[in-house]
Amino acid sequence: MGVFLWLQRLQNDSVMFVTIDQETRQQRLMMVILALSLVIVVSLLALWRYTRFRTHAEAAQTAETGFRRAMENSMSTGMRVFDMQGRIAYVNPAFCRMIGWNEADLVGRTAPFPYWLPGRHQQHQETLDLLLSGRTPSSGLEVEAQRRDGSRFTARMYVSPLRAPNGEQIGWMTSMTDITEPKRIREALTAAHERFMTVLEGLDDAISVVADTSDGLELLFANRTYRRFFGAQSNGHAELLGGRLGRFTDETVEIYSESAARWFEVHHRMLAWTDGRRVRLQVARDITDRRKHEEASRIQQEKVQLTSRLTTMGEMASSLAHELNQPLTAINNYSMGAVAMLKSGRYQPETLLAALEKAAQQAERAGKIISRIREFVKRSEPRRTRAKVMRIVENAVSFAEIDARKRQIEIELSIPDPVPDVIADPILIEQVLLNLLKNGIEAMEHSEHHVLHLVISQQESLLEMAVIDRGHGLKDPERLFEPFYSTKSEGLGMGLNICRTIIESHHGRLWAVGNPEGGTIFRFSLPCAAPDVADTLDNKLEIPE
């Protein structure tokens, strides 16, 4: 409007417009006014567009600033900015929460900072110098700091350069994460692992873990004992597997290692390794000394058993002498009669032949008695075989009847038909049965009952023998099996203890109970032989797969 008034005044006062007619002047004036109006409208549109763009930009900047602020506030990582002189230029809320000071206390501060540990400012200054020099490792630095309340914490700090939009470095951005608890857990796990490894390394058992691979067994772990016996190879583990690859069980086996020249009790187990693979754990205990002691104990036990049998024969010596005297006297009589007939010349061949045959029968009878005695008392290695029960019973009863007849006791047998075979050492089982029969006979010596019962029965896979007497009975049957406990004034108290040891070594059981009708019942069980069992079994114990 100012321009319009100025132009109108020029029109009235200027000499230039005197010669121009009124209409022309009016047209020119309108054109100027229209041009100026157009310029004003365009300017207003441009101003409106700029204002709108600026409003959007400010809103976007406000939103982004709010987003960044919200992100910073939600972070647990403390952010801190140093300028090139080492002055704190910025801290985020997480950093303030981490150390306990607010932003106003920290921004603009220079070293020493309030969160430095007292007495360790020199160390912190060296860390700050390293940071400002740009020589911090990419893996970060582990630093310690003190909170406002005096408590301390450990943090992991990472450093990166802070640059202006033109690429010029204007400071250093640091990020700090509180690792106090993770570090404590890591140190606890490390200590636990060290303790665990110390225990494993200190064990006398050889422990190894292997994984099955296409190239064989891969040794994943071996403790010191394993390495001492087999080195750092999987060969020892494979040797102690004993051919059980593919037939893995939790059973314990005893295996002799040729490479180590030792006996091991080996326990196997499958477990999941740290990477998820199924691996084989093996724990092998050196039992060489134990087996030596067991062998020495077995030899000693054999000597005790032999002594027991000799003692039994010694106690029956007079009865055996009487038993042998009968066939020997008969042989002498038949022989003298034959000699007399031959000297007189008056004999019939049939009569002489009959006398000689009877003499031979009595000699055979005496020979059988002597053979049984020799077989019973001779020392031999224990050998469990497939044994006939009837033969064991007949031999034991034939010896016991010698003493039974002298005491006027009758032995009555109750045996099922058929009788299964057992896996046993016949001589040792005869010793047990004879000992029980003798005890029963002695217990009934002054009893009004004169029949000793031997009852044999089958209980599923076990054969049970029971010696039932009607003697004086026992107050505490279980004490009978204690070493050196005896109810006899002249007894040593080892017979029944030896008997129980023999039966238990055959995987059976020996026990005594009171007889409801008076007296005592001794029972023992033995495993029956399966139909497909070989005639002879190895004496070494084998644990089935």
C-alpha positions as CSV (number, residue, x, y, z in Angstrom):
1,M,0.0,0.0,0.0
2,G,2.9,2.3,0.7
3,V,4.2,1.7,-2.8
4,F,0.8,2.4,-4.3
5,L,0.5,5.8,-2.5
6,W,4.0,6.7,-3.4
7,L,3.3,6.0,-7.1
8,Q,0.0,8.0,-7.0
9,R,1.9,11.0,-5.6
10,L,4.5,10.7,-8.3
11,Q,1.7,10.8,-10.8
12,N,0.4,14.1,-9.5
13,D,3.7,15.8,-9.0
14,S,6.1,14.5,-11.7
15,V,6.6,16.3,-15.0
16,M,7.1,12.9,-16.7
17,F,3.3,12.2,-16.5
18,V,2.2,15.6,-17.8
19,T,2.5,14.6,-21.4
20,I,0.8,11.2,-21.0
21,D,-2.9,11.0,-21.1
22,Q,-5.0,9.9,-18.2
23,E,-6.0,6.4,-19.5
24,T,-2.5,5.3,-20.2
25,R,-1.4,6.3,-16.8
26,Q,-4.2,4.4,-15.3
27,Q,-3.3,1.2,-17.2
28,R,0.3,1.3,-16.2
29,L,-0.7,1.9,-12.6
30,M,-2.9,-1.2,-12.6
31,M,-0.1,-3.3,-14.1
32,V,2.3,-2.3,-11.4
33,I,-0.3,-3.0,-8.7
34,L,-1.0,-6.4,-10.2
35,A,2.6,-7.3,-10.3
36,L,3.2,-6.2,-6.8
37,S,0.1,-8.2,-5.6
38,L,1.5,-11.3,-7.4
39,V,4.8,-10.9,-5.7
40,I,3.1,-10.5,-2.4
41,V,1.0,-13.7,-2.9
42,V,4.0,-15.7,-4.0
43,S,6.0,-14.5,-1.0
44,L,3.1,-15.4,1.3
45,L,2.9,-18.9,-0.2
46,A,6.6,-19.4,0.1
47,L,6.5,-18.1,3.7
48,W,3.6,-20.5,4.4
49,R,5.4,-23.5,2.9
50,Y,8.6,-22.7,4.8
51,T,6.7,-22.3,8.0
52,R,4.9,-25.6,7.4
53,F,8.2,-27.4,6.6
54,R,9.8,-25.9,9.7
55,T,6.9,-27.0,11.9
56,H,7.2,-30.6,10.6
57,A,11.0,-30.6,11.0
58,E,10.7,-29.3,14.6
59,A,8.0,-31.9,15.3
60,A,10.2,-34.7,13.8
61,Q,13.2,-33.4,15.8
62,T,11.2,-33.3,19.0
63,A,9.9,-36.9,18.4
64,E,13.4,-38.1,17.6
65,T,14.8,-36.3,20.6
66,G,12.1,-37.9,22.8
67,F,12.8,-41.3,21.3
68,R,16.5,-41.0,21.9
69,R,15.9,-39.7,25.4
70,A,13.5,-42.6,26.1
71,M,16.1,-45.0,24.7
72,E,18.8,-43.5,26.8
73,N,16.6,-43.6,29.9
74,S,15.7,-47.3,29.3
75,M,19.4,-48.4,28.7
76,S,21.2,-50.2,31.4
77,T,24.5,-49.2,29.8
78,G,26.0,-46.0,31.1
79,M,27.1,-43.6,28.3
80,R,29.6,-40.8,28.9
81,V,31.3,-38.3,26.6
82,F,34.7,-36.8,27.1
83,D,35.9,-33.9,25.1
84,M,39.4,-33.8,23.7
85,Q,40.7,-32.3,27.0
86,G,39.2,-35.0,29.2
87,R,36.3,-33.0,30.4
88,I,32.9,-34.8,30.8
89,A,30.6,-33.3,28.2
90,Y,27.6,-35.7,28.6
91,V,26.3,-38.5,30.7
92,N,23.1,-40.5,30.3
93,P,20.7,-41.4,33.1
94,A,22.0,-45.0,33.2
95,F,25.5,-43.7,34.0
96,C,24.1,-41.5,36.7
97,R,22.1,-44.4,38.3
98,M,25.2,-46.6,38.0
99,I,27.5,-44.3,40.1
100,G,24.9,-42.4,42.2
101,W,25.7,-38.8,41.1
102,N,23.3,-36.8,38.9
103,E,24.1,-35.1,35.6
104,A,24.7,-31.6,37.1
105,D,27.4,-33.1,39.4
106,L,29.3,-34.6,36.5
107,V,29.0,-32.5,33.3
108,G,32.0,-30.1,33.0
109,R,34.0,-32.0,35.6
110,T,37.7,-32.8,35.0
111,A,39.9,-35.4,36.7
112,P,39.9,-36.5,39.4
113,F,36.3,-37.6,39.1
114,P,34.1,-38.3,42.1
115,Y,33.6,-41.9,41.2
116,W,37.3,-42.7,41.3
117,L,38.5,-45.0,44.1
118,P,40.3,-43.3,47.0
119,G,44.0,-44.1,47.0
120,R,44.0,-45.3,43.4
121,H,43.8,-42.0,41.5
122,Q,47.1,-42.7,39.8
123,Q,45.8,-45.9,38.3
124,H,42.6,-44.2,37.2
125,Q,44.6,-41.3,35.6
126,E,46.6,-43.9,33.6
127,T,43.3,-45.4,32.4
128,L,42.0,-41.9,31.4
129,D,45.3,-41.1,29.6
130,L,45.0,-44.4,27.7
131,L,41.4,-43.6,26.8
132,L,42.3,-40.0,25.5
133,S,45.2,-41.4,23.5
134,G,42.9,-43.7,21.5
135,R,44.9,-46.8,22.4
136,T,42.2,-48.7,24.3
137,P,41.8,-52.3,23.1
138,S,38.7,-53.3,21.1
139,S,37.8,-55.9,23.8
140,G,37.3,-53.0,26.3
141,L,38.7,-52.3,29.7
142,E,37.8,-53.6,33.1
143,V,37.6,-50.7,35.5
144,E,36.5,-50.3,39.1
145,A,34.5,-47.4,40.4
146,Q,32.9,-46.1,43.6
147,R,29.3,-45.1,44.0
148,R,28.2,-42.1,45.9
149,D,27.2,-44.3,48.9
150,G,30.7,-45.7,49.0
151,S,30.0,-49.1,47.6
152,R,32.2,-50.3,44.8
153,F,31.5,-52.1,41.5
154,T,33.3,-53.5,38.5
155,A,32.4,-52.3,35.0
156,R,33.4,-53.2,31.4
157,M,34.2,-50.0,29.4
158,Y,34.3,-49.7,25.6
159,V,35.6,-46.5,23.9
160,S,34.9,-45.1,20.4
161,P,35.7,-41.7,18.9
162,L,33.0,-39.1,18.7
163,R,33.0,-37.0,15.5
164,A,31.3,-33.9,14.2
165,P,29.3,-33.9,11.0
166,N,32.3,-32.7,9.1
167,G,34.3,-35.8,10.3
168,E,36.4,-33.9,12.8
169,Q,36.8,-35.7,16.1
170,I,35.4,-33.7,19.0
171,G,35.7,-36.2,21.8
172,W,35.3,-39.8,23.0
173,M,32.2,-41.8,23.7
174,T,32.5,-44.4,26.4
175,S,29.9,-47.1,27.4
176,M,30.1,-48.9,30.7
177,T,28.3,-52.0,31.9
178,D,28.1,-53.2,35.5
179,I,29.7,-56.6,35.5
180,T,30.0,-57.1,39.2
181,E,27.4,-59.9,39.4
182,P,28.3,-61.6,36.2
183,K,32.0,-61.4,37.3
184,R,31.1,-62.9,40.7
185,I,29.1,-65.7,39.1
186,R,31.9,-66.3,36.6
187,E,34.5,-66.4,39.4
188,A,32.2,-68.7,41.4
189,L,31.8,-71.0,38.4
190,T,35.6,-70.9,37.8
191,A,36.3,-71.8,41.4
192,A,33.7,-74.6,41.3
193,H,35.2,-75.9,38.1
194,E,38.7,-75.8,39.6
195,R,37.5,-77.6,42.7
196,F,35.7,-80.2,40.6
197,M,38.8,-80.7,38.4
198,T,40.9,-80.9,41.6
199,V,38.6,-83.6,42.9
200,L,38.6,-85.5,39.6
201,E,42.4,-85.2,39.2
202,G,42.9,-86.4,42.8
203,L,40.7,-89.5,42.5
204,D,42.4,-92.9,42.4
205,D,39.8,-94.0,39.8
206,A,40.6,-93.7,36.1
207,I,37.9,-91.5,34.6
208,S,37.5,-90.9,30.9
209,V,34.9,-89.7,28.5
210,V,34.9,-90.6,24.8
211,A,32.7,-89.8,21.8
212,D,32.0,-92.2,18.9
213,T,33.3,-90.7,15.6
214,S,33.8,-92.1,12.1
215,D,37.5,-92.5,12.9
216,G,36.9,-94.4,16.1
217,L,36.7,-93.2,19.7
218,E,37.6,-89.5,20.4
219,L,38.9,-88.9,23.9
220,L,37.2,-85.8,25.4
221,F,38.4,-86.0,29.0
222,A,40.8,-88.0,31.0
223,N,41.9,-87.5,34.6
224,R,45.4,-87.9,36.0
225,T,44.9,-91.5,37.0
226,Y,43.8,-92.5,33.5
227,R,46.7,-90.7,31.9
228,R,49.1,-92.4,34.3
229,F,47.8,-95.9,33.2
230,F,47.0,-95.3,29.5
231,G,48.4,-91.9,28.5
232,A,46.3,-89.3,26.6
233,Q,44.9,-91.7,24.1
234,S,41.5,-93.4,23.8
235,N,43.1,-96.9,23.6
236,G,42.8,-97.5,27.3
237,H,39.1,-96.6,27.3
238,A,38.5,-99.0,24.4
239,E,40.4,-101.7,26.1
240,L,38.3,-101.3,29.3
241,L,35.1,-101.4,27.3
242,G,35.7,-105.1,27.1
243,G,33.8,-105.5,23.8
244,R,30.7,-103.8,25.2
245,L,30.5,-101.3,22.4
246,G,26.9,-101.2,21.2
247,R,25.8,-103.2,24.2
248,F,26.1,-100.4,26.7
249,T,24.6,-100.9,30.2
250,D,25.1,-99.5,33.7
251,E,26.5,-102.8,35.0
252,T,29.9,-103.0,36.6
253,V,32.4,-105.4,35.2
254,E,35.9,-106.6,36.2
255,I,38.4,-106.5,33.3
256,Y,42.1,-107.2,33.1
257,S,44.1,-104.6,31.1
258,E,47.0,-106.0,29.3
259,S,48.6,-102.6,28.6
260,A,48.4,-101.6,32.3
261,A,48.9,-105.1,33.7
262,R,46.2,-104.4,36.2
263,W,42.7,-105.5,37.1
264,F,40.0,-102.8,37.0
265,E,36.4,-102.6,38.2
266,V,34.8,-100.7,35.3
267,H,31.5,-98.8,35.4
268,H,30.0,-97.4,32.1
269,R,27.3,-94.8,31.5
270,M,26.0,-92.8,28.6
271,L,25.5,-89.1,29.1
272,A,25.0,-85.9,27.2
273,W,28.2,-83.8,26.6
274,T,28.3,-80.0,26.7
275,D,27.7,-79.8,22.9
276,G,24.7,-82.1,23.1
277,R,26.5,-85.2,21.8
278,R,25.9,-88.6,23.4
279,V,29.2,-89.7,24.9
280,R,30.5,-92.6,27.0
281,L,31.6,-92.0,30.6
282,Q,33.9,-94.7,32.1
283,V,35.0,-95.0,35.7
284,A,37.7,-97.7,36.2
285,R,38.9,-98.6,39.7
286,D,42.1,-100.4,40.2
287,I,41.3,-103.6,42.1
288,T,44.5,-105.5,41.5
289,D,45.4,-105.5,45.2
290,R,41.9,-106.4,46.2
291,R,42.0,-109.4,43.8
292,K,45.3,-110.4,45.3
293,H,43.8,-110.3,48.8
294,E,40.7,-112.2,47.6
295,E,42.9,-114.8,46.0
296,A,45.0,-115.1,49.2
297,S,41.7,-115.3,51.2
298,R,40.4,-117.9,48.9
299,I,43.5,-120.0,49.3
300,Q,43.3,-119.6,53.1
301,Q,39.6,-120.5,53.0
302,E,40.5,-123.6,51.1
303,K,43.0,-124.5,53.8
304,V,40.4,-123.9,56.5
305,Q,37.9,-126.1,54.5
306,L,40.4,-128.8,54.1
307,T,41.2,-128.6,57.8
308,S,37.5,-128.9,58.6
309,R,37.2,-131.9,56.5
310,L,40.2,-133.5,58.1
311,T,38.8,-132.7,61.5
312,T,35.5,-134.3,60.5
313,M,37.3,-137.4,59.3
314,G,39.3,-137.4,62.6
315,E,36.1,-137.3,64.6
316,M,34.8,-140.2,62.6
317,A,38.0,-142.2,62.6
318,S,36.8,-144.9,65.0
319,S,33.5,-145.3,63.1
320,L,35.4,-145.5,59.8
321,A,37.8,-148.1,61.3
322,H,34.8,-150.2,62.4
323,E,33.2,-149.7,58.9
324,L,36.3,-150.8,57.2
325,N,36.9,-153.7,59.6
326,Q,33.8,-155.5,58.5
327,P,34.7,-155.9,54.8
328,L,38.3,-156.6,55.7
329,T,37.3,-159.3,58.2
330,A,34.9,-160.8,55.6
331,I,37.7,-160.8,53.0
332,N,40.0,-162.6,55.5
333,N,37.4,-165.2,56.3
334,Y,36.5,-165.9,52.7
335,S,40.2,-166.1,51.7
336,M,41.1,-168.4,54.6
337,G,38.1,-170.6,53.7
338,A,39.3,-170.9,50.1
339,V,42.8,-171.7,51.2
340,A,41.5,-174.4,53.6
341,M,39.4,-176.0,50.8
342,L,42.4,-175.9,48.4
343,K,44.7,-177.5,51.0
344,S,42.3,-180.3,51.8
345,G,41.7,-181.0,48.2
346,R,38.0,-181.5,48.9
347,Y,36.2,-178.7,47.3
348,Q,33.7,-178.0,44.6
349,P,34.7,-175.4,42.0
350,E,31.3,-173.7,42.4
351,T,31.8,-173.3,46.2
352,L,35.3,-172.0,45.8
353,L,34.2,-169.5,43.1
354,A,31.4,-168.2,45.3
355,A,33.8,-167.6,48.2
356,L,36.2,-165.8,46.0
357,E,33.4,-163.7,44.5
358,K,32.2,-162.7,48.0
359,A,35.7,-161.8,49.0
360,A,36.0,-159.6,45.8
361,Q,32.7,-157.9,46.6
362,Q,33.9,-157.1,50.1
363,A,37.2,-155.8,48.8
364,E,35.3,-153.5,46.4
365,R,33.2,-152.3,49.2
366,A,36.3,-151.4,51.3
367,G,37.9,-149.8,48.2
368,K,34.8,-147.6,47.7
369,I,34.9,-146.5,51.4
370,I,38.6,-145.6,51.1
371,S,38.1,-143.9,47.8
372,R,35.3,-141.7,49.2
373,I,37.5,-140.8,52.2
374,R,40.4,-139.9,50.0
375,E,38.2,-137.8,47.7
376,F,36.6,-136.1,50.6
377,V,39.8,-135.1,52.4
378,K,42.2,-134.4,49.5
379,R,43.1,-130.8,48.7
380,S,41.8,-129.6,45.3
381,E,41.0,-126.4,43.6
382,P,37.3,-125.4,44.0
383,R,35.6,-126.0,40.7
384,R,31.9,-125.4,40.1
385,T,30.5,-127.9,37.7
386,R,27.2,-129.3,36.7
387,A,26.8,-131.7,39.6
388,K,24.3,-134.5,40.2
389,V,22.5,-134.0,43.4
390,M,21.9,-137.7,44.1
391,R,25.6,-138.4,44.0
392,I,26.3,-135.6,46.5
393,V,23.5,-136.9,48.8
394,E,24.6,-140.5,48.6
395,N,28.3,-139.7,49.4
396,A,27.4,-137.4,52.3
397,V,24.7,-139.8,53.7
398,S,27.1,-142.8,53.4
399,F,29.5,-141.1,55.7
400,A,26.9,-139.8,58.1
401,E,25.2,-143.2,58.4
402,I,28.4,-144.7,59.9
403,D,28.0,-142.3,62.9
404,A,24.2,-142.6,62.8
405,R,24.2,-146.4,63.2
406,K,26.5,-146.1,66.2
407,R,24.0,-143.7,67.8
408,Q,21.0,-145.7,66.6
409,I,19.7,-142.8,64.4
410,E,18.0,-143.4,61.0
411,I,18.4,-141.0,58.2
412,E,15.2,-140.6,56.1
413,L,15.4,-139.0,52.7
414,S,12.6,-137.1,50.9
415,I,13.7,-136.4,47.3
416,P,11.6,-135.3,44.4
417,D,11.7,-137.1,41.0
418,P,13.4,-135.9,38.9
419,V,16.0,-133.9,40.8
420,P,17.5,-131.1,38.8
421,D,21.3,-130.7,38.7
422,V,23.0,-127.9,40.4
423,I,26.1,-125.7,39.7
424,A,28.4,-126.5,42.5
425,D,31.7,-128.0,43.7
426,P,30.5,-131.5,44.8
427,I,33.2,-132.0,47.4
428,L,32.4,-128.6,49.1
429,I,28.6,-129.3,49.1
430,E,29.2,-132.8,50.5
431,Q,31.2,-131.1,53.3
432,V,28.3,-128.8,54.1
433,L,25.7,-131.6,54.0
434,L,27.8,-134.0,56.0
435,N,28.4,-131.3,58.7
436,L,24.7,-130.5,59.0
437,L,23.8,-134.3,59.1
438,K,26.5,-134.9,61.8
439,N,25.1,-131.9,63.9
440,G,21.6,-133.3,63.6
441,I,22.7,-136.8,64.6
442,E,24.6,-135.4,67.6
443,A,21.6,-133.3,68.6
444,M,19.3,-136.4,68.6
445,E,21.7,-138.7,70.5
446,H,19.7,-138.4,73.8
447,S,16.3,-137.7,72.1
448,E,13.4,-140.0,72.2
449,H,13.1,-139.5,68.4
450,H,15.4,-141.5,66.2
451,V,14.7,-140.3,62.7
452,L,16.7,-137.5,61.0
453,H,15.0,-136.1,57.9
454,L,16.7,-134.8,54.8
455,V,14.2,-133.1,52.6
456,I,15.1,-131.8,49.1
457,S,12.7,-129.5,47.2
458,Q,12.9,-127.2,44.2
459,Q,11.9,-123.5,44.7
460,E,11.8,-122.0,41.1
461,S,15.4,-121.7,40.0
462,L,16.8,-122.8,43.4
463,L,17.2,-126.3,44.9
464,E,16.7,-126.3,48.6
465,M,18.0,-128.9,51.1
466,A,16.6,-129.1,54.6
467,V,18.1,-131.2,57.5
468,I,15.4,-131.6,60.1
469,D,16.3,-132.9,63.5
470,R,14.2,-133.5,66.7
471,G,17.0,-132.7,69.1
472,H,17.2,-130.2,72.0
473,G,16.8,-127.1,69.7
474,L,18.5,-123.8,69.8
475,K,17.7,-120.5,71.6
476,D,19.5,-118.3,69.0
477,P,19.9,-120.0,65.6
478,E,21.5,-117.0,63.9
479,R,24.5,-117.0,66.4
480,L,25.4,-120.4,65.2
481,F,27.1,-118.9,62.1
482,E,29.3,-116.5,64.1
483,P,33.0,-117.4,64.1
484,F,34.1,-119.3,67.3
485,Y,30.6,-119.6,68.6
486,S,29.7,-123.2,69.5
487,T,27.1,-125.1,71.6
488,K,29.5,-128.0,72.0
489,S,32.0,-128.0,74.8
490,E,34.6,-129.4,72.5
491,G,33.6,-127.5,69.4
492,L,35.7,-124.8,67.8
493,G,32.8,-122.8,66.4
494,M,34.0,-122.6,62.9
495,G,32.1,-125.5,61.2
496,L,28.9,-123.7,60.4
497,N,30.7,-120.5,59.6
498,I,32.7,-122.3,57.0
499,C,29.5,-124.0,55.7
500,R,27.8,-120.6,55.3
501,T,30.9,-119.2,53.4
502,I,30.8,-122.2,51.1
503,I,27.1,-121.8,50.3
504,E,27.4,-118.0,49.8
505,S,30.3,-118.5,47.4
506,H,27.9,-120.7,45.4
507,H,25.4,-117.8,45.3
508,G,23.1,-119.6,47.7
509,R,22.0,-119.1,51.3
510,L,22.3,-121.1,54.5
511,W,20.1,-120.4,57.5
512,A,18.6,-122.1,60.6
513,V,15.1,-122.0,62.1
514,G,13.5,-123.6,65.0
515,N,11.5,-126.8,64.3
516,P,7.8,-126.3,65.5
517,E,7.8,-130.0,66.5
518,G,11.0,-129.5,68.5
519,G,14.6,-129.4,67.3
520,T,16.2,-127.4,64.6
521,I,15.9,-127.1,60.8
522,F,19.0,-126.2,58.8
523,R,18.2,-125.1,55.2
524,F,20.5,-124.1,52.3
525,S,19.8,-123.3,48.7
526,L,21.8,-123.7,45.5
527,P,21.2,-122.4,42.0
528,C,19.8,-125.0,39.6
529,A,21.7,-125.7,36.4
530,A,19.9,-124.5,33.3
531,P,19.3,-127.2,30.6
532,D,21.8,-125.4,28.2
533,V,24.6,-125.0,30.7
534,A,27.9,-126.6,29.7
535,D,29.3,-129.5,31.6
536,T,32.0,-127.4,33.1
537,L,32.0,-123.7,34.0
538,D,35.0,-121.5,34.5
539,N,35.8,-120.9,38.1
540,K,36.2,-117.2,37.5
541,L,33.1,-115.1,38.3
542,E,31.5,-113.6,35.2
543,I,28.9,-110.9,35.5
544,P,26.4,-111.3,32.7
545,E,26.0,-108.7,30.1
